Amino acid sequence: MGKLKGKTALITGGSSGIGLATAKLFIEEGATVIITGRDAEKLMSAKASIGEQLIIHQSNASQPDEIENLVSKIKQDHQQLDILFINAGIAKAAPIEFITEELFDEIISANVKGAFFLIKHALPLLNKNASVIVTTSITNKLGCPNFSLYGASKAALRSMVQSLALELISRGIRVNAINPGPIETPIYSKFGVPNDVESAIKEDIERKSPIGRFGRPEEIAKSVLFLATEDSSYLVGEEIVVDGGMSLL
Ligand SMILES: NC(=O)c1ccc[n+]([C@@H]2O[C@H](COP(=O)([O-])OP(=O)(O)OC[C@H]3O[C@@H](n4cnc5c(N)ncnc54)[C@H](OP(=O)(O)O)[C@@H]3O)[C@@H](O)[C@H]2O)c1
């Protein structure tokens, strides 16, 4: 307990799933935690479930102007950040014939563009010794039919983490990635497929998983905590895979 005492953390996409579990753990460890999301109701219910100390900001990670406003507000209220967990992301299942330019832009804006510009704008607020953590996915290396765009967006993030890690380490800022396998979160109900297809995708994952189950968001949060603290002080530009063995197949 208390590993993050006195630290301030921003978690994008903190109103659900992995981000929410991480917000809860960070608060238990003594951090001041700010979360973002697009849906105000979900942000309110995150606050209700975690407690009054959770700070919520409605902010769309795809929109550079909203990112700039978010960073200004954080500067005004908190001056600086010790931990930046860039976790907001979307996944849609679609064969290439159904991928429109609009969908392409939606996924790349939310998953890649938003991450890049948040790091850029938050940089002046990042403390010496700050930790930046980006959520990638095992689809960034595995072939995954119908998730070509999602996988490509996460591969772009993996690459960005490596280059920015080298660019920023001389300032004391460590940039790393957390790479989850299948984790039981609401993201599966947002794939844009009928319920029976969603169930079939989940059954297929469970059948293939070496550990025989989905991961829990709390199991990712523990590795994010490791990346956020001095416990990982020599980790630079790395990606921790937490996937029950899935990517070994
Ligand atoms: N679950 C998995 O199996 C899995 C595996 C590998 C990687 N991941 C990655 O893990 C991250 C978290 O996913 P999750 O599984 O926890 O999903 P989730 O439960 O759907 O949570 C996604 C979070 O991101 C927010 N979000 C989405 N688009 C946003 C935007 N444009 N601006 C701001 N916030 C946005 C959502 O809130 P709003 O909808 O209200 O905006 C929500 O808080 C994602 O990057 C995902 O790609 C998940």
The ligand as a MOL file (V3000), in Angstrom:
LIG
                    3D

  0  0  0     0  0            999 V3000
M  V30 BEGIN CTAB
M  V30 COUNTS 48 52 0 0 0
M  V30 BEGIN ATOM
M  V30 1 N -10.2410 -5.9970 -23.3050 0
M  V30 2 C -9.3260 -6.5560 -24.0780 0
M  V30 3 O -9.4050 -7.7610 -24.3780 0
M  V30 4 C -8.1750 -5.7550 -24.5910 0
M  V30 5 C -7.0880 -6.4440 -25.1520 0
M  V30 6 C -6.0030 -5.7170 -25.6350 0
M  V30 7 C -5.9980 -4.3370 -25.5590 0
M  V30 8 N -7.0770 -3.6960 -25.0190 0 CHG=1
M  V30 9 C -7.0100 -2.2250 -24.9620 0
M  V30 10 O -7.2170 -1.8100 -23.6400 0
M  V30 11 C -7.7260 -0.4730 -23.6290 0
M  V30 12 C -8.9190 -0.4090 -22.7020 0
M  V30 13 O -9.9090 -1.2630 -23.2140 0
M  V30 14 P -10.9810 -2.0180 -22.3110 0
M  V30 15 O -10.9460 -3.4380 -22.7230 0
M  V30 16 O -10.8390 -1.6450 -20.8910 0 CHG=-1
M  V30 17 O -12.2960 -1.4100 -22.9810 0
M  V30 18 P -13.5680 -0.6200 -22.4340 0
M  V30 19 O -14.0740 -1.2720 -21.2130 0
M  V30 20 O -14.4250 -0.4810 -23.6140 0
M  V30 21 O -12.9560 0.7850 -22.0080 0
M  V30 22 C -12.5370 1.7180 -22.9680 0
M  V30 23 C -12.3990 3.0530 -22.2840 0
M  V30 24 O -11.9010 3.9840 -23.2490 0
M  V30 25 C -12.8100 5.0900 -23.3190 0
M  V30 26 N -12.7510 5.6280 -24.6770 0
M  V30 27 C -12.9570 5.0040 -25.8560 0
M  V30 28 N -12.8090 5.8530 -26.8730 0
M  V30 29 C -12.4990 7.0530 -26.3270 0
M  V30 30 C -12.2350 8.3390 -26.8480 0
M  V30 31 N -12.2730 8.6050 -28.1690 0
M  V30 32 N -11.9520 9.3280 -25.9860 0
M  V30 33 C -11.9170 9.1050 -24.6610 0
M  V30 34 N -12.1550 7.9220 -24.1090 0
M  V30 35 C -12.4450 6.9160 -24.9310 0
M  V30 36 C -14.1570 4.5140 -22.9210 0
M  V30 37 O -15.0630 5.4990 -22.4530 0
M  V30 38 P -16.1520 6.1800 -23.4530 0
M  V30 39 O -16.6960 5.1000 -24.3330 0
M  V30 40 O -17.1500 6.8060 -22.5580 0
M  V30 41 O -15.3920 7.1880 -24.2180 0
M  V30 42 C -13.7180 3.5970 -21.7860 0
M  V30 43 O -13.4920 4.3420 -20.6040 0
M  V30 44 C -8.0430 -0.1370 -25.0940 0
M  V30 45 O -6.9890 0.6440 -25.6180 0
M  V30 46 C -8.0700 -1.5040 -25.7630 0
M  V30 47 O -7.7430 -1.4230 -27.1180 0
M  V30 48 C -8.1520 -4.3700 -24.5300 0
M  V30 END ATOM
M  V30 BEGIN BOND
M  V30 1 1 1 2
M  V30 2 2 2 3
M  V30 3 1 2 4
M  V30 4 1 4 5
M  V30 5 2 4 48
M  V30 6 2 5 6
M  V30 7 1 6 7
M  V30 8 2 7 8
M  V30 9 1 8 9
M  V30 10 1 8 48
M  V30 11 1 9 10
M  V30 12 1 9 46
M  V30 13 1 10 11
M  V30 14 1 11 12
M  V30 15 1 11 44
M  V30 16 1 12 13
M  V30 17 1 13 14
M  V30 18 2 14 15
M  V30 19 1 14 16
M  V30 20 1 14 17
M  V30 21 1 17 18
M  V30 22 2 18 19
M  V30 23 1 18 20
M  V30 24 1 18 21
M  V30 25 1 21 22
M  V30 26 1 22 23
M  V30 27 1 23 24
M  V30 28 1 23 42
M  V30 29 1 24 25
M  V30 30 1 25 26
M  V30 31 1 25 36
M  V30 32 1 26 27
M  V30 33 1 26 35
M  V30 34 2 27 28
M  V30 35 1 28 29
M  V30 36 1 29 30
M  V30 37 2 29 35
M  V30 38 1 30 31
M  V30 39 2 30 32
M  V30 40 1 32 33
M  V30 41 2 33 34
M  V30 42 1 34 35
M  V30 43 1 36 37
M  V30 44 1 36 42
M  V30 45 1 37 38
M  V30 46 2 38 39
M  V30 47 1 38 40
M  V30 48 1 38 41
M  V30 49 1 42 43
M  V30 50 1 44 45
M  V30 51 1 44 46
M  V30 52 1 46 47
M  V30 END BOND
M  V30 END CTAB
M  END
